[in-house]
């Protein structure tokens, strides 16, 4: 929830200064990582190489240092683990 709020804040701020950019998730994962994809209705789905349709990989863009992203992911994983007990 904290990340969602921060993203929404950033989107509001960015709307004034940066034009929107469309990134095709399926094309990116297929071309850059070699993931298979298949048509689904009018769209498509990328297939994770190990888990197929059971997981949906995403692309995460950030200007933050990788170490900060890793730290926040680890913190979030610990919070989720604590909440599920």
PDB file with SEQRES, HELIX, SHEET and CRYST1 records, atoms N, CA, C and O in Angstrom:
SEQRES   1 A   85  UNK UNK UNK UNK UNK UNK UNK UNK UNK UNK UNK UNK UNK          
SEQRES   2 A   85  UNK UNK UNK UNK UNK UNK UNK UNK UNK UNK UNK UNK UNK          
SEQRES   3 A   85  UNK UNK UNK UNK UNK UNK UNK UNK UNK UNK UNK UNK UNK          
SEQRES   4 A   85  UNK UNK UNK UNK UNK UNK UNK UNK UNK UNK UNK UNK UNK          
SEQRES   5 A   85  UNK UNK UNK UNK UNK UNK UNK UNK UNK UNK UNK UNK UNK          
SEQRES   6 A   85  UNK UNK UNK UNK UNK UNK UNK UNK UNK UNK UNK UNK UNK          
SEQRES   7 A   85  UNK UNK UNK UNK UNK UNK UNK                                  
HELIX    1 AA1 UNK A    2  UNK A   17  1                                  16    
HELIX    2 AA2 UNK A   25  UNK A   33  1                                   9    
HELIX    3 AA3 UNK A   66  UNK A   83  1                                  18    
SHEET    1 AA1 2 UNK A  36  UNK A  40  0                                        
SHEET    2 AA1 2 UNK A  43  UNK A  47 -1                                        
CRYST1    1.000    1.000    1.000  90.00  90.00  90.00 P 1           1          
ATOM      1  N   UNK A   1       0.836  -1.194   0.000  1.00  0.00           N  
ATOM      2  CA  UNK A   1       0.000   0.000   0.000  1.00  0.00           C  
ATOM      3  C   UNK A   1       0.880   1.257   0.000  1.00  0.00           C  
ATOM      4  O   UNK A   1       0.559   2.249  -0.654  1.00  0.00           O  
ATOM      5  N   UNK A   2       1.981   1.200   0.734  1.00  0.00           N  
ATOM      6  CA  UNK A   2       2.873   2.359   0.788  1.00  0.00           C  
ATOM      7  C   UNK A   2       3.451   2.650  -0.588  1.00  0.00           C  
ATOM      8  O   UNK A   2       3.545   3.810  -0.988  1.00  0.00           O  
ATOM      9  N   UNK A   3       3.843   1.595  -1.325  1.00  0.00           N  
ATOM     10  CA  UNK A   3       4.412   1.782  -2.648  1.00  0.00           C  
ATOM     11  C   UNK A   3       3.364   2.358  -3.584  1.00  0.00           C  
ATOM     12  O   UNK A   3       3.659   3.242  -4.389  1.00  0.00           O  
ATOM     13  N   UNK A   4       2.126   1.850  -3.477  1.00  0.00           N  
ATOM     14  CA  UNK A   4       1.044   2.321  -4.336  1.00  0.00           C  
ATOM     15  C   UNK A   4       0.835   3.816  -4.137  1.00  0.00           C  
ATOM     16  O   UNK A   4       0.691   4.558  -5.108  1.00  0.00           O  
ATOM     17  N   UNK A   5       0.816   4.260  -2.891  1.00  0.00           N  
ATOM     18  CA  UNK A   5       0.635   5.676  -2.613  1.00  0.00           C  
ATOM     19  C   UNK A   5       1.774   6.490  -3.210  1.00  0.00           C  
ATOM     20  O   UNK A   5       1.542   7.556  -3.779  1.00  0.00           O  
ATOM     21  N   UNK A   6       2.990   6.001  -3.087  1.00  0.00           N  
ATOM     22  CA  UNK A   6       4.148   6.721  -3.617  1.00  0.00           C  
ATOM     23  C   UNK A   6       4.079   6.785  -5.138  1.00  0.00           C  
ATOM     24  O   UNK A   6       4.374   7.827  -5.724  1.00  0.00           O  
ATOM     25  N   UNK A   7       3.698   5.696  -5.778  1.00  0.00           N  
ATOM     26  CA  UNK A   7       3.593   5.678  -7.235  1.00  0.00           C  
ATOM     27  C   UNK A   7       2.547   6.680  -7.683  1.00  0.00           C  
ATOM     28  O   UNK A   7       2.771   7.423  -8.639  1.00  0.00           O  
ATOM     29  N   UNK A   8       1.406   6.711  -7.006  1.00  0.00           N  
ATOM     30  CA  UNK A   8       0.357   7.658  -7.367  1.00  0.00           C  
ATOM     31  C   UNK A   8       0.842   9.098  -7.219  1.00  0.00           C  
ATOM     32  O   UNK A   8       0.526   9.944  -8.056  1.00  0.00           O  
ATOM     33  N   UNK A   9       1.606   9.387  -6.162  1.00  0.00           N  
ATOM     34  CA  UNK A   9       2.164  10.725  -5.981  1.00  0.00           C  
ATOM     35  C   UNK A   9       3.090  11.076  -7.135  1.00  0.00           C  
ATOM     36  O   UNK A   9       3.024  12.177  -7.681  1.00  0.00           O  
ATOM     37  N   UNK A  10       3.963  10.124  -7.507  1.00  0.00           N  
ATOM     38  CA  UNK A  10       4.911  10.358  -8.580  1.00  0.00           C  
ATOM     39  C   UNK A  10       4.196  10.555  -9.913  1.00  0.00           C  
ATOM     40  O   UNK A  10       4.595  11.402 -10.714  1.00  0.00           O  
ATOM     41  N   UNK A  11       3.138   9.776 -10.155  1.00  0.00           N  
ATOM     42  CA  UNK A  11       2.390   9.910 -11.398  1.00  0.00           C  
ATOM     43  C   UNK A  11       1.761  11.286 -11.490  1.00  0.00           C  
ATOM     44  O   UNK A  11       1.780  11.906 -12.553  1.00  0.00           O  
ATOM     45  N   UNK A  12       1.206  11.772 -10.391  1.00  0.00           N  
ATOM     46  CA  UNK A  12       0.587  13.094 -10.397  1.00  0.00           C  
ATOM     47  C   UNK A  12       1.617  14.168 -10.690  1.00  0.00           C  
ATOM     48  O   UNK A  12       1.349  15.093 -11.457  1.00  0.00           O  
ATOM     49  N   UNK A  13       2.790  14.056 -10.089  1.00  0.00           N  
ATOM     50  CA  UNK A  13       3.842  15.034 -10.320  1.00  0.00           C  
ATOM     51  C   UNK A  13       4.372  14.938 -11.748  1.00  0.00           C  
ATOM     52  O   UNK A  13       4.651  15.956 -12.382  1.00  0.00           O  
ATOM     53  N   UNK A  14       4.511  13.717 -12.247  1.00  0.00           N  
ATOM     54  CA  UNK A  14       5.073  13.507 -13.574  1.00  0.00           C  
ATOM     55  C   UNK A  14       4.159  13.910 -14.707  1.00  0.00           C  
ATOM     56  O   UNK A  14       4.632  14.195 -15.807  1.00  0.00           O  
ATOM     57  N   UNK A  15       2.865  13.940 -14.468  1.00  0.00           N  
ATOM     58  CA  UNK A  15       1.920  14.282 -15.519  1.00  0.00           C  
ATOM     59  C   UNK A  15       2.182  15.669 -16.081  1.00  0.00           C  
ATOM     60  O   UNK A  15       1.944  15.915 -17.263  1.00  0.00           O  
ATOM     61  N   UNK A  16       2.667  16.573 -15.245  1.00  0.00           N  
ATOM     62  CA  UNK A  16       2.889  17.932 -15.688  1.00  0.00           C  
ATOM     63  C   UNK A  16       4.161  18.075 -16.505  1.00  0.00           C  
ATOM     64  O   UNK A  16       4.237  18.949 -17.369  1.00  0.00           O  
ATOM     65  N   UNK A  17       5.160  17.240 -16.255  1.00  0.00           N  
ATOM     66  CA  UNK A  17       6.457  17.444 -16.879  1.00  0.00           C  
ATOM     67  C   UNK A  17       6.829  16.410 -17.934  1.00  0.00           C  
ATOM     68  O   UNK A  17       7.663  16.696 -18.794  1.00  0.00           O  
ATOM     69  N   UNK A  18       6.247  15.236 -17.897  1.00  0.00           N  
ATOM     70  CA  UNK A  18       6.658  14.164 -18.795  1.00  0.00           C  
ATOM     71  C   UNK A  18       5.467  13.638 -19.581  1.00  0.00           C  
ATOM     72  O   UNK A  18       4.461  13.248 -18.989  1.00  0.00           O  
ATOM     73  N   UNK A  19       5.565  13.622 -20.905  1.00  0.00           N  
ATOM     74  CA  UNK A  19       4.450  13.044 -21.667  1.00  0.00           C  
ATOM     75  C   UNK A  19       4.381  11.536 -21.432  1.00  0.00           C  
ATOM     76  O   UNK A  19       5.404  10.905 -21.166  1.00  0.00           O  
ATOM     77  N   UNK A  20       3.193  10.959 -21.526  1.00  0.00           N  
ATOM     78  CA  UNK A  20       3.069   9.515 -21.296  1.00  0.00           C  
ATOM     79  C   UNK A  20       3.824   8.719 -22.351  1.00  0.00           C  
ATOM     80  O   UNK A  20       3.962   9.146 -23.497  1.00  0.00           O  
ATOM     81  N   UNK A  21       4.292   7.592 -21.952  1.00  0.00           N  
ATOM     82  CA  UNK A  21       5.032   6.702 -22.842  1.00  0.00           C  
ATOM     83  C   UNK A  21       4.440   5.313 -22.706  1.00  0.00           C  
ATOM     84  O   UNK A  21       4.205   4.848 -21.590  1.00  0.00           O  
ATOM     85  N   UNK A  22       4.200   4.651 -23.805  1.00  0.00           N  
ATOM     86  CA  UNK A  22       3.616   3.318 -23.766  1.00  0.00           C  
ATOM     87  C   UNK A  22       4.710   2.281 -23.962  1.00  0.00           C  
ATOM     88  O   UNK A  22       5.472   2.344 -24.927  1.00  0.00           O  
ATOM     89  N   UNK A  23       4.781   1.334 -23.048  1.00  0.00           N  
ATOM     90  CA  UNK A  23       5.733   0.232 -23.138  1.00  0.00           C  
ATOM     91  C   UNK A  23       4.942  -1.052 -23.305  1.00  0.00           C  
ATOM     92  O   UNK A  23       4.063  -1.353 -22.497  1.00  0.00           O  
ATOM     93  N   UNK A  24       5.246  -1.805 -24.343  1.00  0.00           N  
ATOM     94  CA  UNK A  24       4.549  -3.062 -24.594  1.00  0.00           C  
ATOM     95  C   UNK A  24       5.243  -4.168 -23.797  1.00  0.00           C  
ATOM     96  O   UNK A  24       6.316  -4.647 -24.164  1.00  0.00           O  
ATOM     97  N   UNK A  25       4.603  -4.554 -22.706  1.00  0.00           N  
ATOM     98  CA  UNK A  25       5.163  -5.551 -21.786  1.00  0.00           C  
ATOM     99  C   UNK A  25       5.449  -6.876 -22.495  1.00  0.00           C  
ATOM    100  O   UNK A  25       6.520  -7.456 -22.317  1.00  0.00           O  
ATOM    101  N   UNK A  26       4.512  -7.346 -23.283  1.00  0.00           N  
ATOM    102  CA  UNK A  26       4.673  -8.642 -23.953  1.00  0.00           C  
ATOM    103  C   UNK A  26       5.823  -8.589 -24.952  1.00  0.00           C  
ATOM    104  O   UNK A  26       6.654  -9.496 -24.996  1.00  0.00           O  
ATOM    105  N   UNK A  27       5.869  -7.539 -25.743  1.00  0.00           N  
ATOM    106  CA  UNK A  27       6.944  -7.396 -26.718  1.00  0.00           C  
ATOM    107  C   UNK A  27       8.302  -7.282 -26.036  1.00  0.00           C  
ATOM    108  O   UNK A  27       9.275  -7.897 -26.471  1.00  0.00           O  
ATOM    109  N   UNK A  28       8.363  -6.498 -24.971  1.00  0.00           N  
ATOM    110  CA  UNK A  28       9.622  -6.320 -24.251  1.00  0.00           C  
ATOM    111  C   UNK A  28      10.142  -7.618 -23.655  1.00  0.00           C  
ATOM    112  O   UNK A  28      11.312  -7.960 -23.824  1.00  0.00           O  
ATOM    113  N   UNK A  29       9.271  -8.340 -22.956  1.00  0.00           N  
ATOM    114  CA  UNK A  29       9.707  -9.598 -22.338  1.00  0.00           C  
ATOM    115  C   UNK A  29      10.036 -10.663 -23.383  1.00  0.00           C  
ATOM    116  O   UNK A  29      10.931 -11.484 -23.181  1.00  0.00           O  
ATOM    117  N   UNK A  30       9.320 -10.644 -24.481  1.00  0.00           N  
ATOM    118  CA  UNK A  30       9.592 -11.625 -25.544  1.00  0.00           C  
ATOM    119  C   UNK A  30      10.912 -11.324 -26.239  1.00  0.00           C  
ATOM    120  O   UNK A  30      11.739 -12.216 -26.429  1.00  0.00           O  
ATOM    121  N   UNK A  31      11.105 -10.060 -26.618  1.00  0.00           N  
ATOM    122  CA  UNK A  31      12.321  -9.700 -27.349  1.00  0.00           C  
ATOM    123  C   UNK A  31      13.557  -9.655 -26.463  1.00  0.00           C  
ATOM    124  O   UNK A  31      14.613 -10.168 -26.834  1.00  0.00           O  
ATOM    125  N   UNK A  32      13.424  -9.040 -25.289  1.00  0.00           N  
ATOM    126  CA  UNK A  32      14.604  -8.841 -24.441  1.00  0.00           C  
ATOM    127  C   UNK A  32      15.011 -10.071 -23.642  1.00  0.00           C  
ATOM    128  O   UNK A  32      16.198 -10.310 -23.421  1.00  0.00           O  
ATOM    129  N   UNK A  33      14.017 -10.856 -23.205  1.00  0.00           N  
ATOM    130  CA  UNK A  33      14.328 -12.021 -22.375  1.00  0.00           C  
ATOM    131  C   UNK A  33      14.039 -13.349 -23.063  1.00  0.00           C  
ATOM    132  O   UNK A  33      14.363 -14.409 -22.527  1.00  0.00           O  
ATOM    133  N   UNK A  34      13.435 -13.299 -24.242  1.00  0.00           N  
ATOM    134  CA  UNK A  34      13.147 -14.521 -24.978  1.00  0.00           C  
ATOM    135  C   UNK A  34      11.977 -15.318 -24.434  1.00  0.00           C  
ATOM    136  O   UNK A  34      11.864 -16.511 -24.715  1.00  0.00           O  
ATOM    137  N   UNK A  35      11.091 -14.679 -23.652  1.00  0.00           N  
ATOM    138  CA  UNK A  35       9.922 -15.380 -23.117  1.00  0.00           C  
ATOM    139  C   UNK A  35       8.932 -15.686 -24.242  1.00  0.00           C  
ATOM    140  O   UNK A  35       8.747 -14.885 -25.159  1.00  0.00           O  
ATOM    141  N   UNK A  36       8.315 -16.832 -24.159  1.00  0.00           N  
ATOM    142  CA  UNK A  36       7.273 -17.192 -25.120  1.00  0.00           C  
ATOM    143  C   UNK A  36       6.026 -16.361 -24.827  1.00  0.00           C  
ATOM    144  O   UNK A  36       5.827 -15.892 -23.707  1.00  0.00           O  
ATOM    145  N   UNK A  37       5.197 -16.188 -25.844  1.00  0.00           N  
ATOM    146  CA  UNK A  37       3.928 -15.498 -25.634  1.00  0.00           C  
ATOM    147  C   UNK A  37       2.862 -16.162 -26.479  1.00  0.00           C  
ATOM    148  O   UNK A  37       3.164 -16.884 -27.429  1.00  0.00           O  
ATOM    149  N   UNK A  38       1.611 -15.910 -26.126  1.00  0.00           N  
ATOM    150  CA  UNK A  38       0.504 -16.488 -26.873  1.00  0.00           C  
ATOM    151  C   UNK A  38      -0.657 -15.500 -26.896  1.00  0.00           C  
ATOM    152  O   UNK A  38      -0.830 -14.717 -25.962  1.00  0.00           O  
ATOM    153  N   UNK A  39      -1.443 -15.539 -27.955  1.00  0.00           N  
ATOM    154  CA  UNK A  39      -2.600 -14.640 -28.019  1.00  0.00           C  
ATOM    155  C   UNK A  39      -3.674 -15.051 -27.016  1.00  0.00           C  
ATOM    156  O   UNK A  39      -3.929 -16.237 -26.804  1.00  0.00           O  
ATOM    157  N   UNK A  40      -4.292 -14.050 -26.408  1.00  0.00           N  
ATOM    158  CA  UNK A  40      -5.400 -14.272 -25.480  1.00  0.00           C  
ATOM    159  C   UNK A  40      -6.435 -13.208 -25.811  1.00  0.00           C  
ATOM    160  O   UNK A  40      -6.268 -12.042 -25.454  1.00  0.00           O  
ATOM    161  N   UNK A  41      -7.491 -13.601 -26.485  1.00  0.00           N  
ATOM    162  CA  UNK A  41      -8.502 -12.632 -26.897  1.00  0.00           C  
ATOM    163  C   UNK A  41      -7.878 -11.575 -27.789  1.00  0.00           C  
ATOM    164  O   UNK A  41      -7.166 -11.893 -28.742  1.00  0.00           O  
ATOM    165  N   UNK A  42      -8.148 -10.319 -27.474  1.00  0.00           N  
ATOM    166  CA  UNK A  42      -7.600  -9.230 -28.285  1.00  0.00           C  
ATOM    167  C   UNK A  42      -6.200  -8.836 -27.846  1.00  0.00           C  
ATOM    168  O   UNK A  42      -5.569  -7.985 -28.473  1.00  0.00           O  
ATOM    169  N   UNK A  43      -5.713  -9.442 -26.784  1.00  0.00           N  
ATOM    170  CA  UNK A  43      -4.396  -9.103 -26.250  1.00  0.00           C  
ATOM    171  C   UNK A  43      -3.465 -10.311 -26.352  1.00  0.00           C  
ATOM    172  O   UNK A  43      -3.583 -11.121 -27.271  1.00  0.00           O  
ATOM    173  N   UNK A  44      -2.580 -10.416 -25.441  1.00  0.00           N  
ATOM    174  CA  UNK A  44      -1.674 -11.545 -25.408  1.00  0.00           C  
ATOM    175  C   UNK A  44      -1.195 -11.782 -23.992  1.00  0.00           C  
ATOM    176  O   UNK A  44      -1.464 -10.991 -23.088  1.00  0.00           O  
ATOM    177  N   UNK A  45      -0.494 -12.864 -23.815  1.00  0.00           N  
ATOM    178  CA  UNK A  45       0.080 -13.188 -22.509  1.00  0.00           C  
ATOM    179  C   UNK A  45       1.489 -13.699 -22.713  1.00  0.00           C  
ATOM    180  O   UNK A  45       1.766 -14.468 -23.633  1.00  0.00           O  
ATOM    181  N   UNK A  46       2.360 -13.262 -21.849  1.00  0.00           N  
ATOM    182  CA  UNK A  46       3.724 -13.768 -21.874  1.00  0.00           C  
ATOM    183  C   UNK A  46       3.783 -14.954 -20.916  1.00  0.00           C  
ATOM    184  O   UNK A  46       3.117 -14.958 -19.881  1.00  0.00           O  
ATOM    185  N   UNK A  47       4.571 -15.944 -21.260  1.00  0.00           N  
ATOM    186  CA  UNK A  47       4.670 -17.151 -20.440  1.00  0.00           C  
ATOM    187  C   UNK A  47       6.020 -17.182 -19.737  1.00  0.00           C  
ATOM    188  O   UNK A  47       7.071 -17.131 -20.376  1.00  0.00           O  
ATOM    189  N   UNK A  48       5.973 -17.265 -18.423  1.00  0.00           N  
ATOM    190  CA  UNK A  48       7.213 -17.362 -17.650  1.00  0.00           C  
ATOM    191  C   UNK A  48       7.900 -18.670 -18.028  1.00  0.00           C  
ATOM    192  O   UNK A  48       7.234 -19.699 -18.144  1.00  0.00           O  
ATOM    193  N   UNK A  49       9.224 -18.652 -18.222  1.00  0.00           N  
ATOM    194  CA  UNK A  49       9.915 -19.873 -18.675  1.00  0.00           C  
ATOM    195  C   UNK A  49       9.815 -21.054 -17.717  1.00  0.00           C  
ATOM    196  O   UNK A  49       9.892 -22.203 -18.152  1.00  0.00           O  
ATOM    197  N   UNK A  50       9.646 -20.797 -16.432  1.00  0.00           N  
ATOM    198  CA  UNK A  50       9.556 -21.896 -15.468  1.00  0.00           C  
ATOM    199  C   UNK A  50       8.112 -22.178 -15.056  1.00  0.00           C  
ATOM    200  O   UNK A  50       7.720 -23.339 -14.944  1.00  0.00           O  
ATOM    201  N   UNK A  51       7.317 -21.128 -14.829  1.00  0.00           N  
ATOM    202  CA  UNK A  51       5.981 -21.296 -14.282  1.00  0.00           C  
ATOM    203  C   UNK A  51       4.856 -21.069 -15.291  1.00  0.00           C  
ATOM    204  O   UNK A  51       3.681 -21.154 -14.931  1.00  0.00           O  
ATOM    205  N   UNK A  52       5.193 -20.786 -16.530  1.00  0.00           N  
ATOM    206  CA  UNK A  52       4.177 -20.608 -17.561  1.00  0.00           C  
ATOM    207  C   UNK A  52       3.163 -19.546 -17.194  1.00  0.00           C  
ATOM    208  O   UNK A  52       3.525 -18.406 -16.906  1.00  0.00           O  
ATOM    209  N   UNK A  53       1.879 -19.922 -17.205  1.00  0.00           N  
ATOM    210  CA  UNK A  53       0.797 -18.974 -16.900  1.00  0.00           C  
ATOM    211  C   UNK A  53       0.588 -18.763 -15.400  1.00  0.00           C  
ATOM    212  O   UNK A  53      -0.197 -17.903 -15.002  1.00  0.00           O  
ATOM    213  N   UNK A  54       1.272 -19.526 -14.579  1.00  0.00           N  
ATOM    214  CA  UNK A  54       1.071 -19.425 -13.122  1.00  0.00           C  
ATOM    215  C   UNK A  54       1.739 -18.190 -12.520  1.00  0.00           C  
ATOM    216  O   UNK A  54       1.500 -17.863 -11.358  1.00  0.00           O  
ATOM    217  N   UNK A  55       2.554 -17.517 -13.285  1.00  0.00           N  
ATOM    218  CA  UNK A  55       3.201 -16.283 -12.832  1.00  0.00           C  
ATOM    219  C   UNK A  55       3.244 -15.325 -14.004  1.00  0.00           C  
ATOM    220  O   UNK A  55       3.453 -15.735 -15.146  1.00  0.00           O  
ATOM    221  N   UNK A  56       3.048 -14.057 -13.720  1.00  0.00           N  
ATOM    222  CA  UNK A  56       3.122 -13.072 -14.795  1.00  0.00           C  
ATOM    223  C   UNK A  56       4.286 -12.138 -14.522  1.00  0.00           C  
ATOM    224  O   UNK A  56       4.222 -11.309 -13.614  1.00  0.00           O  
ATOM    225  N   UNK A  57       5.346 -12.269 -15.301  1.00  0.00           N  
ATOM    226  CA  UNK A  57       6.496 -11.387 -15.101  1.00  0.00           C  
ATOM    227  C   UNK A  57       6.154  -9.972 -15.550  1.00  0.00           C  
ATOM    228  O   UNK A  57       5.363  -9.779 -16.474  1.00  0.00           O  
ATOM    229  N   UNK A  58       6.749  -8.995 -14.897  1.00  0.00           N  
ATOM    230  CA  UNK A  58       6.537  -7.605 -15.275  1.00  0.00           C  
ATOM    231  C   UNK A  58       7.883  -6.910 -15.434  1.00  0.00           C  
ATOM    232  O   UNK A  58       8.916  -7.423 -15.001  1.00  0.00           O  
ATOM    233  N   UNK A  59       7.860  -5.760 -16.048  1.00  0.00           N  
ATOM    234  CA  UNK A  59       9.050  -4.939 -16.180  1.00  0.00           C  
ATOM    235  C   UNK A  59       8.914  -3.784 -15.200  1.00  0.00           C  
ATOM    236  O   UNK A  59       7.865  -3.143 -15.134  1.00  0.00           O  
ATOM    237  N   UNK A  60       9.945  -3.522 -14.456  1.00  0.00           N  
ATOM    238  CA  UNK A  60       9.944  -2.466 -13.446  1.00  0.00           C  
ATOM    239  C   UNK A  60      10.978  -1.426 -13.854  1.00  0.00           C  
ATOM    240  O   UNK A  60      12.168  -1.733 -13.937  1.00  0.00           O  
ATOM    241  N   UNK A  61      10.541  -0.212 -14.107  1.00  0.00           N  
ATOM    242  CA  UNK A  61      11.447   0.871 -14.473  1.00  0.00           C  
ATOM    243  C   UNK A  61      11.627   1.795 -13.281  1.00  0.00           C  
ATOM    244  O   UNK A  61      10.660   2.134 -12.599  1.00  0.00           O  
ATOM    245  N   UNK A  62      12.861   2.200 -13.030  1.00  0.00           N  
ATOM    246  CA  UNK A  62      13.117   3.102 -11.917  1.00  0.00           C  
ATOM    247  C   UNK A  62      14.438   3.830 -12.136  1.00  0.00           C  
ATOM    248  O   UNK A  62      15.336   3.339 -12.819  1.00  0.00           O  
ATOM    249  N   UNK A  63      14.527   4.991 -11.549  1.00  0.00           N  
ATOM    250  CA  UNK A  63      15.802   5.714 -11.538  1.00  0.00           C  
ATOM    251  C   UNK A  63      16.529   5.507 -10.210  1.00  0.00           C  
ATOM    252  O   UNK A  63      17.623   6.035 -10.006  1.00  0.00           O  
ATOM    253  N   UNK A  64      15.920   4.741  -9.315  1.00  0.00           N  
ATOM    254  CA  UNK A  64      16.541   4.479  -8.008  1.00  0.00           C  
ATOM    255  C   UNK A  64      17.735   3.539  -8.176  1.00  0.00           C  
ATOM    256  O   UNK A  64      17.768   2.735  -9.107  1.00  0.00           O  
ATOM    257  N   UNK A  65      18.695   3.638  -7.291  1.00  0.00           N  
ATOM    258  CA  UNK A  65      19.830   2.712  -7.346  1.00  0.00           C  
ATOM    259  C   UNK A  65      19.348   1.279  -7.086  1.00  0.00           C  
ATOM    260  O   UNK A  65      18.466   1.061  -6.255  1.00  0.00           O  
ATOM    261  N   UNK A  66      19.926   0.304  -7.796  1.00  0.00           N  
ATOM    262  CA  UNK A  66      19.515  -1.093  -7.595  1.00  0.00           C  
ATOM    263  C   UNK A  66      19.554  -1.535  -6.131  1.00  0.00           C  
ATOM    264  O   UNK A  66      18.697  -2.306  -5.700  1.00  0.00           O  
ATOM    265  N   UNK A  67      20.524  -1.065  -5.374  1.00  0.00           N  
ATOM    266  CA  UNK A  67      20.616  -1.470  -3.965  1.00  0.00           C  
ATOM    267  C   UNK A  67      19.401  -0.999  -3.174  1.00  0.00           C  
ATOM    268  O   UNK A  67      18.941  -1.707  -2.278  1.00  0.00           O  
ATOM    269  N   UNK A  68      18.875   0.177  -3.488  1.00  0.00           N  
ATOM    270  CA  UNK A  68      17.685   0.679  -2.797  1.00  0.00           C  
ATOM    271  C   UNK A  68      16.458  -0.155  -3.174  1.00  0.00           C  
ATOM    272  O   UNK A  68      15.631  -0.465  -2.317  1.00  0.00           O  
ATOM    273  N   UNK A  69      16.342  -0.511  -4.431  1.00  0.00           N  
ATOM    274  CA  UNK A  69      15.215  -1.345  -4.874  1.00  0.00           C  
ATOM    275  C   UNK A  69      15.271  -2.699  -4.173  1.00  0.00           C  
ATOM    276  O   UNK A  69      14.259  -3.183  -3.667  1.00  0.00           O  
ATOM    277  N   UNK A  70      16.460  -3.312  -4.144  1.00  0.00           N  
ATOM    278  CA  UNK A  70      16.618  -4.599  -3.465  1.00  0.00           C  
ATOM    279  C   UNK A  70      16.227  -4.486  -1.992  1.00  0.00           C  
ATOM    280  O   UNK A  70      15.544  -5.360  -1.458  1.00  0.00           O  
ATOM    281  N   UNK A  71      16.657  -3.412  -1.341  1.00  0.00           N  
ATOM    282  CA  UNK A  71      16.338  -3.202   0.077  1.00  0.00           C  
ATOM    283  C   UNK A  71      14.828  -3.112   0.267  1.00  0.00           C  
ATOM    284  O   UNK A  71      14.283  -3.745   1.172  1.00  0.00           O  
ATOM    285  N   UNK A  72      14.149  -2.337  -0.570  1.00  0.00           N  
ATOM    286  CA  UNK A  72      12.700  -2.159  -0.429  1.00  0.00           C  
ATOM    287  C   UNK A  72      11.942  -3.448  -0.727  1.00  0.00           C  
ATOM    288  O   UNK A  72      10.941  -3.738  -0.071  1.00  0.00           O  
ATOM    289  N   UNK A  73      12.397  -4.217  -1.695  1.00  0.00           N  
ATOM    290  CA  UNK A  73      11.760  -5.500  -1.998  1.00  0.00           C  
ATOM    291  C   UNK A  73      11.906  -6.448  -0.811  1.00  0.00           C  
ATOM    292  O   UNK A  73      10.949  -7.119  -0.425  1.00  0.00           O  
ATOM    293  N   UNK A  74      13.101  -6.501  -0.238  1.00  0.00           N  
ATOM    294  CA  UNK A  74      13.328  -7.360   0.936  1.00  0.00           C  
ATOM    295  C   UNK A  74      12.473  -6.919   2.123  1.00  0.00           C  
ATOM    296  O   UNK A  74      11.913  -7.761   2.826  1.00  0.00           O  
ATOM    297  N   UNK A  75      12.366  -5.608   2.354  1.00  0.00           N  
ATOM    298  CA  UNK A  75      11.534  -5.099   3.450  1.00  0.00           C  
ATOM    299  C   UNK A  75      10.070  -5.494   3.244  1.00  0.00           C  
ATOM    300  O   UNK A  75       9.396  -5.934   4.176  1.00  0.00           O  
ATOM    301  N   UNK A  76       9.600  -5.331   2.027  1.00  0.00           N  
ATOM    302  CA  UNK A  76       8.214  -5.670   1.716  1.00  0.00           C  
ATOM    303  C   UNK A  76       7.964  -7.161   1.897  1.00  0.00           C  
ATOM    304  O   UNK A  76       6.928  -7.556   2.432  1.00  0.00           O  
ATOM    305  N   UNK A  77       8.904  -7.988   1.457  1.00  0.00           N  
ATOM    306  CA  UNK A  77       8.760  -9.445   1.612  1.00  0.00           C  
ATOM    307  C   UNK A  77       8.686  -9.816   3.092  1.00  0.00           C  
ATOM    308  O   UNK A  77       7.891 -10.674   3.478  1.00  0.00           O  
ATOM    309  N   UNK A  78       9.506  -9.178   3.917  1.00  0.00           N  
ATOM    310  CA  UNK A  78       9.461  -9.446   5.361  1.00  0.00           C  
ATOM    311  C   UNK A  78       8.129  -9.005   5.958  1.00  0.00           C  
ATOM    312  O   UNK A  78       7.564  -9.709   6.795  1.00  0.00           O  
ATOM    313  N   UNK A  79       7.624  -7.850   5.538  1.00  0.00           N  
ATOM    314  CA  UNK A  79       6.322  -7.360   6.032  1.00  0.00           C  
ATOM    315  C   UNK A  79       5.204  -8.338   5.652  1.00  0.00           C  
ATOM    316  O   UNK A  79       4.359  -8.674   6.481  1.00  0.00           O  
ATOM    317  N   UNK A  80       5.206  -8.786   4.405  1.00  0.00           N  
ATOM    318  CA  UNK A  80       4.169  -9.723   3.942  1.00  0.00           C  
ATOM    319  C   UNK A  80       4.251 -11.040   4.710  1.00  0.00           C  
ATOM    320  O   UNK A  80       3.229 -11.619   5.075  1.00  0.00           O  
ATOM    321  N   UNK A  81       5.477 -11.507   4.950  1.00  0.00           N  
ATOM    322  CA  UNK A  81       5.655 -12.767   5.682  1.00  0.00           C  
ATOM    323  C   UNK A  81       5.123 -12.616   7.110  1.00  0.00           C  
ATOM    324  O   UNK A  81       4.477 -13.523   7.635  1.00  0.00           O  
ATOM    325  N   UNK A  82       5.392 -11.480   7.727  1.00  0.00           N  
ATOM    326  CA  UNK A  82       4.933 -11.234   9.099  1.00  0.00           C  
ATOM    327  C   UNK A  82       3.395 -11.152   9.138  1.00  0.00           C  
ATOM    328  O   UNK A  82       2.771 -11.646  10.077  1.00  0.00           O  
ATOM    329  N   UNK A  83       2.798 -10.535   8.130  1.00  0.00           N  
ATOM    330  CA  UNK A  83       1.340 -10.390   8.087  1.00  0.00           C  
ATOM    331  C   UNK A  83       0.636 -11.726   7.851  1.00  0.00           C  
ATOM    332  O   UNK A  83      -0.497 -11.919   8.292  1.00  0.00           O  
ATOM    333  N   UNK A  84       1.304 -12.643   7.160  1.00  0.00           N  
ATOM    334  CA  UNK A  84       0.653 -13.921   6.830  1.00  0.00           C  
ATOM    335  C   UNK A  84       0.727 -14.933   7.964  1.00  0.00           C  
ATOM    336  O   UNK A  84       0.162 -16.021   7.855  1.00  0.00           O  
ATOM    337  N   UNK A  85       1.406 -14.600   9.037  1.00  0.00           N  
ATOM    338  CA  UNK A  85       1.518 -15.527  10.169  1.00  0.00           C  
ATOM    339  C   UNK A  85       0.283 -15.530  11.007  1.00  0.00           C  
ATOM    340  O   UNK A  85       0.212 -16.255  12.000  1.00  0.00           O  
TER     341      UNK A  85                                                      
END                                                                             
